[in-house]
Amino acid sequence: MRNFFIVLVLAMLAPGCGSPEKKDKEQLQPEAWVGIPDLPSAVPINPGAREVLEEWPQFLSLEERIAALSQTRSREELQLLLEELSQICNQVEENAIPLTFERPSVRSRLRVVRTYIGKSDAALLYREDHGEALMELMQAYNALREQFNLIINSTLKPELFETE
């Protein structure tokens, strides 16, 4: 019985005595940089909306950094850019929005952009496919730009929808 117990313990320990160096080498190999997929271009902003946006420096810096998204060449560069975009989004939400665009529809789209920046950052951190998250980020950003155009082109007055 004693010999059987010793053989059983050795049989259980034997697979653990393999070469751990091979496992470490396999885990330490970095993944190849896949790159950034072809992102959709930004929706053009109407001249009337552009005039209002020129007075909003936080949005201009967000616009400038999002334009740099497609030009990143490494994972580290993209991660730094996403961290910077996250900080800029916080500044945009904390500071005053021009009165023309101070609406729930604009604020909610800003939150969606910030959410997709976080999603893209998490995909990079966990080494998952970040292409889909970046596409969703650009779609959310384009929805924000389209909302600016809709507000400027709208002929309806908000007072019409207020109830007494």
Buried (B, 14 or more C-beta within 10 A) or exposed (E): EEEEEEEEEEEEEEEEEEEEEEEEEEEEEEEEEEEBBEBEEBBEBBEBBEEBBEEBEBBEBBBEBBEEBBEBEEBEEBBEBBEBBBEBBEBBBEEEBBEBBEBEEBBEBBEBBBBBBBBBBEBBEEEEEBBEBBBBBBBBBBBBBBBBBEBBEEEEEEEEEEEE
